[in-house]
Amino acid sequence: MKKILDYIADETQGKRFASFKYCYDDTSGPNIEYDSDEDHYINMKEYAESNHDPKMRDMTSRAELCRQGPPLFKYFLDGSRRVYKVDDIQYDKKVFPVISGQVSVACCGREMNDDYTFKSFKHIEEEAYSVVCLPNTANGEGIDNAVFFGNLKNKLNEHPLIKKSGVEIGKVLWYLTRLEGRETLENKGVARIQDEMVDCEKKIVARLMSKHLLTHESYLIKDGSVQYKPMKTGDYKELARIRNNYRHVVGVSKRFNPNLMKDNRGQSSAGAIASLPLYHRTPAFLWSPGSEWGNVNFAIWYVRVRSRDYTATPYSGILKIEKMLMTGSENDNGLMTDEIDTITANIINERNPVCYGNDARWANHLYPVYMAECYCKSRFRSDIQFINLF
């Protein structure tokens, strides 16, 4: 019986090399992203909230007040992927990497009792499947890539090894082989799978909206940024067209580049962010990435949810919070400060219990988000089992 990679090589008229297979390492430590991207600096001259006070705001009292009522956040979204180099394959005398991966995205919901105590936590929506990513040159038939690789996916799922394993290939993706700057073919393959995971996140948010689950009383926390980069592929690549799905969605990032916020003098505000007192937030500032991003603007602010005394880095315990601006009024005047205070106070209230000892990023984790992440990763097959499919 032919191996999966032998079958792919035969179907695409390629030559495989039986290269060493391995999994790309995940980064899970409490590291800091110091590198700067000049194009994404956020100038702290423009506010994204109605109150233009430059001082840090103490959320202690507001968090206590919010604890007396139902929590604002009911849904928690996280996405995860495992990516593997499984071979090299030759087309037209050139050699390209074959990348595979497991994608898992899930939204979990929390139910509360009438007295606002915890009742249950369960998954609401999910997307979990395996993918293979090939160079676009694997399509030697000259037909549309979506058709060619879609047909290849169907053929792979009829393969006896795939059927026996119980693992269905959800998609066969492709990456473009033209390189720019310091790009590598492997990174392009990994990025393509990352984009697939992001597209799944957008798909789940769209489903939640279609079911009318996201309201002003039931917000969603998305783990990570909602500053979705422009994408050339995917069903939800145009951010401007899906923006309304994110009216009641807040992005919360555990990792961020502290040097991207600049003050009125053009100096980095990394030190000011690191010095945030416990339960204090920065003002919300406007980020306008421009037409390439569909002219979608964002409000961005930071809050410290854990004391610096017990954490590993200056930014442990600090979260970056983002919200898309929806209306013309919000774009011109920002969000109401009261809304930002309410969102921030409820995020502070999500900090306990903690996953200390289970995750090196514990200081930046919100526990329901951590639970959603654990659910996502529970859907993965072991690295050895998955790699051996190929």
C-alpha positions in Angstrom: 0.0 0.0 0.0 1.4 3.4 -1.0 2.2 5.9 1.7 0.2 9.2 1.7 3.1 11.2 0.4 3.8 8.7 -2.3 0.2 9.1 -3.4 0.4 12.9 -3.4 3.6 12.7 -5.5 2.0 10.4 -8.0 -1.2 12.6 -8.3 0.8 15.8 -8.7 3.6 14.4 -10.9 6.2 15.2 -8.3 9.2 13.4 -6.7 9.4 13.1 -3.0 12.6 12.7 -0.9 11.5 11.1 2.3 12.9 13.9 4.4 13.1 14.1 8.1 9.7 14.8 9.7 9.3 17.1 12.6 6.9 19.5 14.4 7.6 23.2 14.6 8.0 24.2 18.2 5.3 26.1 19.9 6.4 29.2 21.9 4.6 29.1 25.3 7.0 30.9 27.7 6.4 34.4 29.1 8.6 36.0 26.5 8.5 39.6 25.3 8.2 40.7 21.6 10.8 43.5 21.3 11.0 43.8 17.5 9.4 46.8 16.0 7.5 47.2 12.8 7.6 50.9 11.7 4.4 50.5 9.8 2.4 49.5 12.8 3.4 52.2 15.4 0.4 53.5 17.3 0.8 57.2 18.0 -0.7 58.1 21.4 -1.8 61.5 20.2 -5.2 60.4 19.0 -7.7 59.1 21.7 -10.2 56.4 21.0 -12.4 57.2 23.9 -14.6 60.2 24.9 -12.5 61.2 27.9 -9.2 62.6 26.7 -7.5 62.4 30.1 -3.9 61.2 29.6 -3.6 59.7 33.1 -3.9 56.0 34.0 -7.4 55.1 35.2 -7.9 53.0 38.4 -10.4 50.2 37.8 -10.5 48.8 41.3 -13.9 50.2 42.3 -15.4 49.6 38.9 -14.4 45.9 39.0 -15.9 45.6 42.5 -19.2 47.1 41.2 -19.3 44.8 38.2 -18.9 41.8 40.5 -22.3 42.6 42.0 -24.1 41.8 38.7 -23.9 39.3 35.8 -20.5 39.1 34.0 -20.3 40.9 30.7 -18.5 38.0 29.0 -20.3 34.8 28.2 -18.3 33.4 25.3 -14.6 32.7 24.9 -12.9 32.0 21.6 -9.5 30.4 21.1 -7.7 28.9 18.1 -4.6 26.7 18.0 -2.7 24.8 15.4 0.1 22.3 15.2 2.3 22.5 12.1 4.7 19.8 10.8 7.4 19.5 8.1 6.6 16.1 6.6 8.7 16.0 3.4 10.3 17.7 0.4 8.9 17.3 -3.1 10.3 18.2 -6.5 8.5 20.0 -9.3 10.2 21.4 -12.4 13.6 20.6 -11.0 12.9 22.7 -7.9 12.4 21.3 -4.4 9.6 22.5 -2.1 8.6 21.7 1.5 5.4 19.8 2.2 3.8 21.2 5.3 0.9 19.6 7.2 -1.0 20.6 10.2 -3.9 20.2 12.7 -6.2 23.2 13.1 -8.5 23.5 16.1 -10.7 26.6 16.9 -13.4 26.5 19.5 -15.9 28.9 21.2 -16.8 27.9 24.8 -19.8 29.4 26.7 -20.3 29.9 30.4 -23.6 29.6 32.1 -24.2 31.3 35.5 -26.8 30.7 38.3 -29.3 33.3 39.2 -27.0 34.5 42.0 -24.2 34.9 39.4 -22.2 31.9 40.7 -20.7 29.5 38.2 -23.0 26.9 36.7 -21.4 25.2 33.7 -18.8 25.7 30.9 -19.2 23.9 27.6 -18.2 24.2 23.9 -20.6 26.0 21.7 -19.0 26.0 18.2 -15.8 24.4 16.9 -13.8 23.8 13.7 -11.2 21.0 14.0 -9.5 19.2 11.1 -6.3 18.3 9.5 -4.7 20.0 6.5 -1.9 19.5 4.0 -0.1 22.4 2.4 1.6 22.1 -1.0 3.3 24.6 -3.3 1.0 26.0 -6.0 3.3 24.4 -8.6 1.9 21.0 -7.6 -1.1 22.0 -9.8 0.3 21.1 -13.2 -3.0 20.8 -14.9 -3.5 24.6 -15.2 -7.0 24.5 -13.7 -8.3 26.7 -10.8 -6.3 26.0 -7.6 -9.4 25.6 -5.5 -10.8 22.9 -7.9 -7.5 21.1 -8.3 -6.6 20.9 -4.6 -10.2 20.3 -3.6 -10.2 17.2 -5.9 -6.9 16.1 -4.4 -8.4 16.4 -0.9 -11.3 14.1 -1.9 -8.9 11.5 -3.4 -6.8 11.6 -0.2 -9.8 10.9 2.0 -10.5 7.8 -0.1 -7.0 6.5 0.6 -7.1 3.3 2.8 -4.5 4.7 5.3 -6.6 7.8 5.9 -9.8 5.8 6.3 -8.1 3.4 8.7 -6.7 6.1 10.8 -10.0 7.9 11.2 -8.3 11.2 10.4 -10.1 13.1 7.6 -8.2 15.7 5.6 -10.3 18.9 5.9 -8.4 20.8 3.2 -5.5 20.7 0.9 -4.0 24.2 0.9 -1.4 25.7 -1.3 1.2 28.4 -0.9 2.7 30.7 -3.5 6.3 29.9 -4.3 7.4 33.4 -5.2 9.6 34.8 -2.4 10.0 38.4 -1.3 12.6 39.8 1.2 13.5 37.3 3.8 10.6 35.0 3.2 11.2 31.2 3.1 9.1 28.5 1.6 8.6 26.8 4.9 7.4 30.0 6.5 5.0 30.6 3.6 3.5 27.1 4.2 3.2 27.7 7.9 1.6 31.1 7.3 -0.9 29.5 5.0 -2.0 27.2 7.8 -2.1 30.0 10.2 -4.4 31.9 7.9 -6.6 28.9 7.7 -6.9 28.9 11.5 -7.7 32.7 11.5 -10.4 32.1 8.8 -12.0 29.4 11.2 -12.1 32.0 14.0 -13.9 34.5 11.7 -16.3 31.7 10.6 -17.2 30.9 14.2 -17.8 34.6 15.1 -20.1 34.8 12.1 -22.1 31.8 13.3 -22.5 33.2 16.7 -23.8 36.4 15.2 -26.2 34.6 12.9 -27.6 32.8 16.0 -28.0 36.2 17.8 -25.8 35.0 20.7 -23.6 38.0 20.8 -25.4 41.0 22.4 -24.7 44.0 24.6 -25.2 41.6 27.6 -23.2 38.6 26.2 -19.8 39.6 24.9 -17.1 37.4 23.5 -13.5 37.4 24.4 -11.3 36.4 21.5 -7.8 35.2 22.6 -5.4 37.4 20.7 -5.7 40.3 18.4 -8.7 41.3 16.4 -6.4 43.3 14.1 -6.7 40.8 11.4 -4.1 41.3 8.7 -5.2 41.6 5.1 -5.6 38.2 3.6 -5.5 37.1 -0.1 -7.5 33.9 0.5 -10.3 32.7 2.7 -14.0 33.2 2.9 -13.6 36.1 5.4 -10.6 37.9 3.9 -12.2 41.4 3.7 -12.3 42.9 7.2 -14.7 45.7 6.3 -17.3 43.2 5.2 -17.2 41.2 8.5 -16.7 44.2 10.9 -20.3 44.2 12.2 -19.8 40.6 13.4 -17.4 42.1 16.0 -19.7 44.6 17.6 -19.7 42.7 20.9 -16.2 41.1 20.6 -13.1 42.1 22.5 -9.6 40.9 21.6 -7.3 40.2 24.6 -3.6 39.5 23.9 -1.2 37.9 26.3 1.8 38.7 24.1 2.4 42.1 22.5 5.2 44.3 21.3 5.4 47.1 24.0 7.5 49.3 21.8 4.7 50.0 19.3 3.0 52.6 21.4 4.6 56.0 21.0 3.9 59.2 23.0 3.5 62.8 21.8 7.3 63.1 21.4 7.6 60.0 19.3 9.2 58.0 22.1 8.3 54.5 23.0 5.7 54.1 25.8 7.0 50.6 26.8 8.2 51.9 30.1 5.0 53.6 31.0 3.0 50.4 30.1 5.4 48.2 32.2 4.9 50.6 35.2 1.1 50.3 35.2 -0.1 49.8 38.8 -2.4 46.8 39.6 -6.0 47.2 38.1 -5.0 50.4 36.3 -5.5 50.9 32.5 -4.0 53.2 30.0 -6.2 55.5 28.0 -7.6 54.0 24.8 -5.8 55.2 21.7 -6.8 55.0 18.0 -5.1 52.9 15.4 -6.0 53.6 11.8 -4.2 51.1 9.6 -5.7 52.6 6.4 -7.3 51.4 3.2 -5.3 48.1 3.0 -7.2 47.0 6.1 -10.6 48.1 4.7 -10.4 51.4 6.6 -11.3 49.6 9.8 -10.1 51.4 12.9 -9.4 50.1 16.4 -9.4 51.2 20.0 -6.3 49.8 21.9 -5.5 50.0 25.6 -3.6 48.1 28.3 -4.5 46.9 31.8 -2.6 45.2 34.6 -4.5 42.3 36.1 -1.7 40.9 38.3 0.8 42.4 40.6 4.4 42.9 39.3 5.7 41.4 42.6 4.8 37.8 41.6 5.5 37.7 37.8 8.4 36.8 35.6 8.8 39.8 33.2 7.8 43.5 33.3 4.8 42.7 31.1 3.6 39.6 32.8 0.2 40.4 34.2 -0.5 43.1 31.5 -3.1 42.5 28.8 -3.5 44.3 25.5 -7.2 45.0 24.8 -8.6 45.8 21.4 -12.0 46.6 20.0 -13.1 47.4 16.5 -14.7 50.8 16.0 -18.1 50.3 14.3 -19.9 53.6 13.6 -18.9 56.9 12.1 -19.3 58.5 15.5 -16.9 55.9 17.1 -14.4 56.5 14.4 -14.6 60.3 14.9 -14.9 60.4 18.7 -13.9 56.9 20.0 -15.8 54.7 22.4 -17.5 56.1 25.4 -15.1 56.0 28.3 -17.8 54.3 30.4 -18.0 51.4 28.0 -14.2 50.9 28.1 -14.3 51.0 31.9 -17.0 48.4 32.0 -15.1 46.1 29.5 -11.9 46.5 31.5 -13.5 45.9 34.9 -15.1 42.7 33.6 -11.8 41.5 32.2 -10.1 42.1 35.6 -12.9 40.0 37.2 -12.0 37.1 34.8 -8.5 36.8 36.1 -9.3 34.2 38.8 -8.9 31.3 39.3 -5.4 31.0 37.8 -3.6 28.3 35.8 -0.4 28.7 37.8 1.8 25.7 37.5 0.0 24.5 34.3 1.1 27.2 32.0 4.2 29.5 32.0 2.0 32.3 30.8 -0.3 32.1 33.8 0.0 35.7 34.8 -1.4 36.8 31.4 -4.1 34.2 31.2 -7.8 34.7 31.8 -9.1 31.4 33.1 -12.1 30.9 30.8 -9.8 31.6 27.8 -7.3 29.1 29.2 -10.1 26.5 29.4 -11.1 27.2 25.8 -7.4 26.8 24.8 -7.2 23.5 26.6 -10.3 22.3 24.8 -8.8 23.2 21.4 -5.6 21.4 22.2 -7.5 18.3 23.4 -8.8 17.9 19.8 -5.3 17.3 18.5 -3.9 13.8 17.9 -0.4 13.2 19.2 2.5 14.5 17.1 3.9 11.0 16.6 0.5 9.6 15.5 -0.2 12.5 13.1 3.3 12.5 11.5 3.2 8.8 11.0 0.2 9.2 8.7 2.6 10.5 6.1 
